[in-house]
Amino acid sequence: MKIIFLLVCLAIGTNSLCLKSEWNSFKQNYNKIYDNSEEETHRFQVFKENLNIIRKHNEMYNKGEVTYYMGVNKFTDMSEEEFNKMLQLQALTKPKITTTPHKHPENTQIPESIDWREKGAVLEVRDQGDCGNCWAFGAVGALEGLNAIKKNSSVLLSPQQLTDCSIRYGNHGCYGGRQIFGFDYVVDYGIEAESSYKYQAKDGECKYSEKNVVLNIAGYRQVNQTDEALKEAVGTVGPVTVSIDASPFHQYKGGVYSDIKNCGNNLASLNHAVLVVGFGTDKGEKYWLIKNSWGADWGEQGYFRIHRDYSVCGVLLDASYPYV
C-alpha cells in the first residue's frame, strides 16, 4: 500500500511557504520552544533536511524497495548525530549476559502470532522525555505485563521509583542503566504504582514507601539469543524487555524495519531498552511488535515493528523478563 502523504511538503517537494507552514505545525504539535532566533533558525534548517530524507525514503517505500516508512515526529528537528548522542546517554551501562535461563512452561503451545495488548497485559504508552531511563520503562513494562497476567491487575507502575532508587544496583538514573538491575531492586523492595510515585523525567531522591508497593517478584530470567527462544518467551510467558540499537528509528513512522546495514547487531551497539509485546506476519514479513517509550505520537501509536527470523539491531541479544 502506498503512503498517502499527509504533509503537502512531502508530496510536492519543498517550497518556502509550504515549509514554513509545516514548521509552524511541527512546533505547535510538539510544543517546541527554542531559546533564541539563532537556535530556531538552526532547528528549521535541520527540520528541512530531515523532511527531504523522509520524502526520498518514502518514495522507495512506495516502490516496494524498503519495508518501513518515515514521517515527522518529535525528533525531526534533531540531526542524526544529535539523535545518536541522545541514545548514547542512556547506554552507559553495557549488558552482561547472566546465567538465569528462560524455562519453557510444560505442555504449552507456542502460538504463530500473539499480541499481548489484546489480552490486557500491555498498558498505555508513555514518554520518557529528556531523561535517558528507557531501561526503567522497559523493566516497568515487563512488570506491568506480569502483574496483569498473574494477578489480573492493570496498574501503571513507577519508572521514577526505579530511576531514583536502583542506583546502588548498578543503574545511573537518567544517564543509563539496565532492566535486570531494575529487576534486582524490585526483588528486594517491590514496585509502587505510578499514582503513588509519579514520573518526573529527571533524577531525584529515592522516596520509596513499603506501604505503597503493589507488586513483588522472585527474580528474572534471561532469554537465549535466538529467534525461537524469544518467540517462545513472548508467546508463552508475556511481554519481554529487550535492548536494541535504535539509531535507525530517528524518523520511523510505520512498517516493518528490516535493514540490517544501518544498525549494529552486537552488545556494544545496544543503546535503547524497549518491550516486545507480540509477534506476527504482515504480507509475508515476519515481525516483532515492540512498545517504545517515546510517546503515543511516535511510530505506530507508540509502537514499532522489526523483522523477525534473524537478529536485527540486536533485538535478540539482551532479552529478559521478571517472574513471581
C-alpha positions as CSV (number, residue, x, y, z in Angstrom):
1,M,0.0,0.0,0.0
2,K,1.3,3.4,-0.9
3,I,1.8,6.1,1.7
4,I,-0.7,8.9,1.3
5,F,1.3,11.9,2.3
6,L,-0.4,14.0,4.9
7,L,2.3,16.6,4.7
8,V,1.9,18.6,1.5
9,C,5.7,19.4,1.6
10,L,6.5,15.7,1.4
11,A,4.1,15.2,-1.5
12,I,5.0,18.0,-3.8
13,G,8.6,18.9,-2.7
14,T,9.7,21.8,-0.7
15,N,9.0,25.5,-1.1
16,S,9.3,28.4,1.3
17,L,5.6,28.8,2.1
18,C,4.9,25.1,2.4
19,L,8.0,24.6,4.6
20,K,7.0,27.4,6.9
21,S,3.5,26.0,7.3
22,E,4.9,22.6,8.1
23,W,7.4,24.1,10.5
24,N,4.8,26.0,12.4
25,S,2.6,22.9,12.6
26,F,5.5,20.9,13.9
27,K,6.3,23.4,16.6
28,Q,2.7,23.6,17.7
29,N,2.1,19.8,17.7
30,Y,5.2,19.0,19.7
31,N,5.3,22.1,21.9
32,K,8.7,23.2,20.6
33,I,10.1,26.4,22.1
34,Y,13.7,27.5,21.3
35,D,16.0,29.7,23.3
36,N,16.6,32.3,20.7
37,S,16.1,33.1,17.0
38,E,19.5,31.7,16.1
39,E,18.6,28.3,17.6
40,E,15.2,28.3,15.9
41,T,16.9,29.1,12.5
42,H,19.3,26.2,13.0
43,R,16.5,23.8,14.0
44,F,14.4,24.9,11.0
45,Q,17.4,24.0,8.7
46,V,17.7,20.6,10.3
47,F,13.9,20.1,10.0
48,K,14.1,20.9,6.3
49,E,16.9,18.5,5.7
50,N,15.1,15.8,7.5
51,L,11.9,16.4,5.5
52,N,13.9,15.7,2.4
53,I,15.3,12.5,3.9
54,I,11.7,11.4,4.7
55,R,10.5,12.2,1.2
56,K,13.2,10.3,-0.5
57,H,12.8,7.3,1.8
58,N,9.1,7.1,1.3
59,E,9.5,7.2,-2.5
60,M,11.5,4.0,-2.1
61,Y,8.8,2.6,0.2
62,N,6.1,3.3,-2.4
63,K,8.2,1.4,-5.0
64,G,8.5,-1.6,-2.7
65,E,12.2,-1.1,-2.2
66,V,12.0,-0.8,1.6
67,T,9.6,-2.3,4.2
68,Y,9.0,0.6,6.5
69,Y,8.2,4.3,6.0
70,M,9.2,7.5,7.7
71,G,7.3,10.6,8.9
72,V,7.6,13.7,11.0
73,N,8.0,13.1,14.8
74,K,9.3,14.9,17.8
75,F,12.9,14.2,16.7
76,T,12.6,15.8,13.2
77,D,14.4,19.0,14.4
78,M,17.4,16.9,15.6
79,S,20.3,15.9,13.3
80,E,21.2,12.2,13.1
81,E,24.3,13.0,15.1
82,E,22.3,14.6,17.9
83,F,19.8,11.7,17.9
84,N,22.6,9.2,18.3
85,K,24.2,11.2,21.0
86,M,20.9,11.2,22.9
87,L,20.8,7.4,22.6
88,Q,24.3,7.0,23.9
89,L,23.4,8.9,27.1
90,Q,21.2,6.0,28.1
91,A,23.6,3.3,27.0
92,L,26.4,3.9,29.5
93,T,25.8,0.5,31.2
94,K,26.5,-2.3,28.7
95,P,24.9,-5.7,29.1
96,K,26.5,-8.6,30.9
97,I,24.6,-11.8,30.0
98,T,23.6,-13.7,33.1
99,T,23.1,-17.4,33.6
100,T,19.5,-17.4,34.7
101,P,17.8,-19.1,31.7
102,H,14.2,-18.8,30.4
103,K,12.3,-22.0,31.1
104,H,9.5,-23.1,28.7
105,P,6.3,-23.8,30.6
106,E,5.4,-27.5,30.2
107,N,2.6,-28.5,27.9
108,T,2.3,-25.0,26.5
109,Q,1.8,-24.5,22.7
110,I,3.8,-21.6,21.2
111,P,1.4,-19.6,19.0
112,E,2.2,-18.5,15.5
113,S,1.3,-14.9,16.4
114,I,0.3,-13.1,19.6
115,D,-0.4,-9.5,20.7
116,W,-0.5,-9.1,24.4
117,R,-2.3,-5.8,24.1
118,E,-5.4,-7.8,23.1
119,K,-5.1,-9.7,26.4
120,G,-4.9,-6.7,28.6
121,A,-1.2,-7.2,29.5
122,V,0.1,-4.0,27.9
123,L,-0.7,-0.7,29.4
124,E,-0.6,2.8,27.9
125,V,2.4,4.1,26.0
126,R,4.3,6.7,28.0
127,D,7.1,9.2,27.2
128,Q,10.4,9.2,29.0
129,G,11.0,12.8,27.9
130,D,14.6,14.1,28.2
131,C,15.6,11.5,30.8
132,G,17.7,8.6,29.5
133,N,15.9,6.0,31.5
134,C,14.5,3.8,28.8
135,W,15.8,0.9,30.9
136,A,13.3,1.8,33.6
137,F,10.4,1.9,31.2
138,G,11.5,-1.4,29.7
139,A,11.6,-3.0,33.1
140,V,8.3,-1.5,34.2
141,G,6.6,-2.6,31.0
142,A,7.6,-6.2,31.7
143,L,6.5,-5.9,35.4
144,E,3.1,-4.4,34.3
145,G,2.6,-7.4,32.0
146,L,3.5,-9.8,34.7
147,N,1.1,-8.1,37.1
148,A,-1.7,-8.2,34.6
149,I,-1.2,-11.9,33.6
150,K,-0.5,-13.3,37.1
151,K,-2.6,-11.1,39.3
152,N,-5.2,-9.7,36.8
153,S,-4.2,-6.2,37.8
154,S,-3.9,-3.4,35.3
155,V,-1.9,-0.8,37.2
156,L,0.6,1.6,35.8
157,L,3.9,1.1,37.7
158,S,6.5,3.6,38.6
159,P,9.6,4.1,36.3
160,Q,10.5,7.0,38.5
161,Q,11.0,4.7,41.5
162,L,13.5,2.6,39.6
163,T,15.2,5.8,38.3
164,D,15.6,7.2,41.8
165,C,16.2,4.1,43.9
166,S,18.2,1.5,42.0
167,I,21.5,3.4,41.8
168,R,23.3,1.0,44.1
169,Y,22.2,-1.9,41.9
170,G,24.2,-0.6,39.0
171,N,21.9,1.9,37.3
172,H,22.6,5.6,36.6
173,G,19.1,7.1,36.6
174,C,18.7,9.4,33.6
175,Y,22.2,8.5,32.4
176,G,21.7,4.9,31.6
177,G,21.1,1.5,33.2
178,R,19.9,-2.0,32.7
179,Q,16.5,-3.5,33.0
180,I,17.8,-6.5,35.0
181,F,19.4,-4.2,37.6
182,G,15.9,-2.7,38.0
183,F,14.5,-6.2,38.5
184,D,17.2,-6.9,41.1
185,Y,16.0,-3.8,43.0
186,V,12.3,-4.9,42.7
187,V,13.2,-8.3,44.1
188,D,14.4,-6.6,47.3
189,Y,11.9,-3.7,47.6
190,G,8.9,-4.3,45.3
191,I,7.5,-1.7,42.9
192,E,5.0,1.1,43.6
193,A,2.2,2.4,41.3
194,E,2.7,5.4,39.1
195,S,-0.1,7.1,41.1
196,S,1.9,7.0,44.4
197,Y,5.4,7.6,42.8
198,K,4.8,9.9,39.9
199,Y,7.1,10.4,36.9
200,Q,9.3,13.5,36.9
201,A,11.6,12.8,33.8
202,K,14.6,13.7,35.9
203,D,16.8,12.2,38.7
204,G,15.5,12.6,42.2
205,E,16.0,11.3,45.8
206,C,14.5,7.9,46.5
207,K,11.1,8.2,48.1
208,Y,10.2,4.6,48.3
209,S,7.4,3.6,50.7
210,E,6.9,0.0,51.5
211,K,3.2,0.5,52.2
212,N,2.6,1.6,48.6
213,V,4.2,-1.5,47.0
214,V,1.8,-3.2,44.6
215,L,4.0,-5.9,43.1
216,N,6.8,-8.1,44.4
217,I,8.8,-10.5,42.3
218,A,11.0,-13.5,42.9
219,G,13.6,-12.8,40.2
220,Y,14.1,-12.5,36.4
221,R,15.2,-14.8,33.6
222,Q,17.4,-14.1,30.6
223,V,16.3,-15.4,27.2
224,N,18.7,-17.2,25.0
225,Q,20.0,-15.2,22.0
226,T,17.9,-16.9,19.3
227,D,14.7,-16.1,17.4
228,E,13.0,-19.3,18.6
229,A,13.9,-18.6,22.3
230,L,12.4,-15.1,22.2
231,K,9.4,-16.3,20.3
232,E,8.9,-19.0,23.0
233,A,9.3,-16.5,25.8
234,V,6.9,-13.9,24.4
235,G,4.4,-16.5,23.2
236,T,4.2,-18.4,26.5
237,V,5.2,-16.0,29.3
238,G,4.2,-12.5,28.3
239,P,5.9,-9.2,27.3
240,V,9.7,-9.4,27.4
241,T,12.0,-6.4,27.7
242,V,14.9,-6.2,25.2
243,S,17.7,-3.8,24.2
244,I,18.3,-2.6,20.6
245,D,20.4,-0.3,18.6
246,A,17.7,2.4,18.0
247,S,19.9,4.6,15.7
248,P,17.8,3.9,12.5
249,F,14.5,4.9,14.2
250,H,15.1,8.7,14.1
251,Q,12.3,9.3,11.5
252,Y,10.4,6.0,11.8
253,K,6.7,6.2,11.2
254,G,5.4,2.7,10.4
255,G,6.0,-0.6,8.7
256,V,8.5,-3.4,9.5
257,Y,12.1,-2.3,9.9
258,S,14.4,-4.9,8.3
259,D,17.6,-3.1,7.2
260,I,20.5,-4.8,9.0
261,K,23.0,-2.5,7.3
262,N,22.0,0.6,9.2
263,C,22.2,-0.7,12.8
264,G,24.6,-2.7,15.0
265,N,24.0,-6.3,16.0
266,N,26.4,-6.7,18.9
267,L,26.3,-5.9,22.6
268,A,28.4,-2.8,22.3
269,S,25.8,-1.2,19.9
270,L,22.8,-1.6,22.2
271,N,21.6,1.9,23.2
272,H,17.8,1.7,23.9
273,A,15.5,-0.5,26.0
274,V,12.0,-1.4,24.8
275,L,9.3,-4.1,25.3
276,V,8.4,-6.9,22.9
277,V,4.6,-7.3,23.3
278,G,3.9,-9.7,20.4
279,F,4.9,-11.1,17.0
280,G,3.2,-11.9,13.8
281,T,3.4,-11.7,10.0
282,D,2.4,-8.8,7.7
283,K,2.3,-9.6,3.9
284,G,4.8,-12.4,4.4
285,E,7.1,-10.2,6.5
286,K,7.6,-11.7,10.0
287,Y,7.9,-9.1,12.8
288,W,8.3,-8.4,16.4
289,L,5.7,-5.9,17.8
290,I,7.5,-3.6,20.2
291,K,6.4,-0.9,22.6
292,N,8.5,2.2,22.9
293,S,8.7,4.9,25.5
294,W,8.8,8.0,23.2
295,G,5.1,8.8,23.4
296,A,2.0,7.6,21.6
297,D,2.6,10.2,18.8
298,W,5.8,8.4,17.7
299,G,5.8,5.5,15.3
300,E,2.7,3.3,15.1
301,Q,0.9,5.0,18.0
302,G,4.0,4.5,20.2
303,Y,4.9,1.1,18.8
304,F,7.1,-0.2,16.1
305,R,7.8,-3.4,14.2
306,I,11.1,-5.0,13.5
307,H,11.9,-8.0,11.3
308,R,11.8,-11.4,13.0
309,D,13.7,-14.5,11.8
310,Y,17.2,-13.1,12.4
311,S,18.6,-10.6,14.8
312,V,18.0,-7.0,13.5
313,C,19.5,-4.1,15.5
314,G,20.5,-6.6,18.3
315,V,16.9,-7.4,19.3
316,L,17.8,-11.0,20.4
317,L,20.9,-10.1,22.4
318,D,19.6,-8.8,25.8
319,A,16.1,-10.1,26.4
320,S,14.7,-10.7,29.9
321,Y,11.5,-10.9,32.0
322,P,10.6,-11.0,35.7
323,Y,8.7,-13.8,37.4
324,V,6.8,-14.2,40.7
